[in-house]
Amino acid sequence: MSEIDVAIIGAGPTGLFAAYYAGFRGLETVVIDALPEPGGQITAMYPEKLIFDVAGFPAIRGRELVASLVEQAGTFSPTYKLGVQAGALAYDGDVPVLSLGDGEEYRCGAVLITGGMGSFKPRPLPAADTFTGEGIVYFVPHLADLADKDVVIVGGGDSAFDWAMALADIATSVTLVHRRDKFRAHAATVDRVRELPVQILVNSQVTKIIGNGCVEAVEISGPDGVRTQKAGVIVAALGFTADLGPLATWGLTLDKRHILVDSMMATNLPRVFAAGDIVEYPGKVRLIATGFGEAATAVNNAAVVINPDAHLFPGHSSGGSAE
Ligand SMILES: Cc1cc2nc3c(=O)[nH]c(=O)nc-3n(C[C@H](O)[C@H](O)[C@H](O)COP(=O)(O)OP(=O)(O)OC[C@H]3O[C@@H](n4cnc5c(N)ncnc54)[C@H](O)[C@@H]3O)c2cc1C
């Protein structure tokens, strides 16, 4: 069993900023996320979009904000456990013991839940059921990985069109396949993609994936019959499902799918704090900016619980340098 000062559940913007903040308070952290990449909703749903309401940045692209948060947290070298779900919570006396999906257990000074909408999973591509090879992705965290590839994007929402727009210039070819002829994506984005070298196939579905060990082609069934299309990578942008998962069994006081917290961001469970989209209190606003503030409040209050001699106020981060 490992010992840790703070186990942070969720590597979205709130959890990443909490990891920085805990490090700043001299606390060791492990950051756990069920998704394979940090960034929470930003990475999963809108890495290419500009965000205009993060303090200090008139406009910042989603992926750049996540990269900056990871860099900032990296100042204090948190341990990341990505692609791993946080599971059961037990207590040894008043010490929380957190079990992870990979079997690892942590005795924690405090647990900070920054789980957003809960564990979210990409909706699977039905045609991928029988294909065991590589080349099917549900996120594109690094656009460069898809450079010079024939890319088939499946879906008709914002993510599908964002990927199409971002990849049009760098991929060898981009084909967007959607089973309807109407799109859920913003009309302006759809119009922009129509002007790019992107083949859009409507009323069509990927019905078979062809390849030996990795994707080489797909069969697409559409109004004109079945066609075979060269493909190096399939981006399945079919949306996500989310639920509280194991957190729902912890005995937390919940309001629908949110965790009730007080003004210290403390939950009803000893040494368990929560922040970001997952919390509820009167007047709660679900934004990146509020998650950042709540992360700081939660970590400073956790610091006092972990070490009763510690001060609630952390001092100023600018305090160490006269430059
Ligand atoms: C399309 C879109 C556009 C948006 N635009 C803006 C905007 O312009 N400005 C703005 O302020 N906000 C915007 N938002 C909202 C913003 O993204 C959220 O407020 C923010 O992501 C919340 O951050 P979070 O860290 O609290 O949660 P999330 O980003 O949801 O991250 C939570 C993480 O916790 C993980 N997790 C949950 N449970 C577990 C578990 N048991 N084990 C392991 N991991 C777990 C999840 O996998 C997830 O990665 C937008 C949202 C969407 C969908």
Ligand as a Chemical Component Dictionary entry (heavy atoms), coordinates in Angstrom:
data_LIG
# 
_chem_comp.id                   LIG 
_chem_comp.type                 NON-POLYMER 
_chem_comp.pdbx_formal_charge   0 
_chem_comp.three_letter_code    LIG 
# 
loop_
_chem_comp_atom.comp_id 
_chem_comp_atom.atom_id 
_chem_comp_atom.alt_atom_id 
_chem_comp_atom.type_symbol 
_chem_comp_atom.charge 
_chem_comp_atom.model_Cartn_x 
_chem_comp_atom.model_Cartn_y 
_chem_comp_atom.model_Cartn_z 
_chem_comp_atom.pdbx_ordinal 
LIG C1  C1  C 0 -18.125 21.818 -25.379 1  
LIG C2  C2  C 0 -17.815 22.475 -24.044 2  
LIG C3  C3  C 0 -17.331 23.780 -24.027 3  
LIG C4  C4  C 0 -17.047 24.398 -22.799 4  
LIG N1  N1  N 0 -16.558 25.690 -22.810 5  
LIG C5  C5  C 0 -16.250 26.280 -21.626 6  
LIG C6  C6  C 0 -15.739 27.613 -21.596 7  
LIG O1  O1  O 0 -15.593 28.256 -22.638 8  
LIG N2  N2  N 0 -15.424 28.160 -20.377 9  
LIG C7  C7  C 0 -15.581 27.474 -19.204 10 
LIG O2  O2  O 0 -15.258 28.011 -18.145 11 
LIG N3  N3  N 0 -16.078 26.217 -19.207 12 
LIG C8  C8  C 0 -16.409 25.598 -20.386 13 
LIG N4  N4  N 0 -16.913 24.327 -20.382 14 
LIG C9  C9  C 0 -17.092 23.676 -19.065 15 
LIG C10 C10 C 0 -15.741 23.188 -18.529 16 
LIG O3  O3  O 0 -15.122 22.320 -19.466 17 
LIG C11 C11 C 0 -15.942 22.480 -17.213 18 
LIG O4  O4  O 0 -16.486 23.413 -16.273 19 
LIG C12 C12 C 0 -14.613 21.951 -16.679 20 
LIG O5  O5  O 0 -14.036 21.005 -17.567 21 
LIG C13 C13 C 0 -14.810 21.289 -15.310 22 
LIG O6  O6  O 0 -13.556 20.845 -14.891 23 
LIG P1  P1  P 0 -13.399 19.691 -13.803 24 
LIG O7  O7  O 0 -11.926 19.476 -13.682 25 
LIG O8  O8  O 0 -14.171 20.048 -12.598 26 
LIG O9  O9  O 0 -14.098 18.398 -14.438 27 
LIG P2  P2  P 0 -13.832 17.618 -15.837 28 
LIG O10 O10 O 0 -13.200 18.495 -16.853 29 
LIG O11 O11 O 0 -15.144 16.990 -16.168 30 
LIG O12 O12 O 0 -12.803 16.501 -15.414 31 
LIG C14 C14 C 0 -13.148 15.476 -14.531 32 
LIG C15 C15 C 0 -12.258 14.274 -14.732 33 
LIG O13 O13 O 0 -12.500 13.346 -13.658 34 
LIG C16 C16 C 0 -12.381 12.025 -14.157 35 
LIG N5  N5  N 0 -13.073 11.107 -13.256 36 
LIG C17 C17 C 0 -14.335 11.188 -12.762 37 
LIG N6  N6  N 0 -14.597 10.190 -11.896 38 
LIG C18 C18 C 0 -13.468 9.447  -11.836 39 
LIG C19 C19 C 0 -13.097 8.253  -11.131 40 
LIG N7  N7  N 0 -13.930 7.613  -10.286 41 
LIG N8  N8  N 0 -11.849 7.750  -11.328 42 
LIG C20 C20 C 0 -10.980 8.371  -12.167 43 
LIG N9  N9  N 0 -11.287 9.496  -12.867 44 
LIG C21 C21 C 0 -12.503 10.024 -12.694 45 
LIG C22 C22 C 0 -13.025 12.113 -15.548 46 
LIG O14 O14 O 0 -12.545 11.064 -16.384 47 
LIG C23 C23 C 0 -12.558 13.511 -16.015 48 
LIG O15 O15 O 0 -11.374 13.444 -16.788 49 
LIG C24 C24 C 0 -17.238 23.695 -21.577 50 
LIG C25 C25 C 0 -17.703 22.380 -21.598 51 
LIG C26 C26 C 0 -18.004 21.773 -22.822 52 
LIG C27 C27 C 0 -18.509 20.340 -22.836 53 
# 
loop_
_chem_comp_bond.comp_id 
_chem_comp_bond.atom_id_1 
_chem_comp_bond.atom_id_2 
_chem_comp_bond.value_order 
_chem_comp_bond.pdbx_ordinal 
LIG C1  C2  SING 1  
LIG C2  C3  SING 2  
LIG C2  C26 DOUB 3  
LIG C3  C4  DOUB 4  
LIG C4  N1  SING 5  
LIG C4  C24 SING 6  
LIG N1  C5  DOUB 7  
LIG C5  C6  SING 8  
LIG C5  C8  SING 9  
LIG C6  O1  DOUB 10 
LIG C6  N2  SING 11 
LIG N2  C7  SING 12 
LIG C7  O2  DOUB 13 
LIG C7  N3  SING 14 
LIG N3  C8  DOUB 15 
LIG C8  N4  SING 16 
LIG N4  C9  SING 17 
LIG N4  C24 SING 18 
LIG C9  C10 SING 19 
LIG C10 O3  SING 20 
LIG C10 C11 SING 21 
LIG C11 O4  SING 22 
LIG C11 C12 SING 23 
LIG C12 O5  SING 24 
LIG C12 C13 SING 25 
LIG C13 O6  SING 26 
LIG O6  P1  SING 27 
LIG P1  O7  DOUB 28 
LIG P1  O8  SING 29 
LIG P1  O9  SING 30 
LIG O9  P2  SING 31 
LIG P2  O10 DOUB 32 
LIG P2  O11 SING 33 
LIG P2  O12 SING 34 
LIG O12 C14 SING 35 
LIG C14 C15 SING 36 
LIG C15 O13 SING 37 
LIG C15 C23 SING 38 
LIG O13 C16 SING 39 
LIG C16 N5  SING 40 
LIG C16 C22 SING 41 
LIG N5  C17 SING 42 
LIG N5  C21 SING 43 
LIG C17 N6  DOUB 44 
LIG N6  C18 SING 45 
LIG C18 C19 SING 46 
LIG C18 C21 DOUB 47 
LIG C19 N7  SING 48 
LIG C19 N8  DOUB 49 
LIG N8  C20 SING 50 
LIG C20 N9  DOUB 51 
LIG N9  C21 SING 52 
LIG C22 O14 SING 53 
LIG C22 C23 SING 54 
LIG C23 O15 SING 55 
LIG C24 C25 DOUB 56 
LIG C25 C26 SING 57 
LIG C26 C27 SING 58 
# 
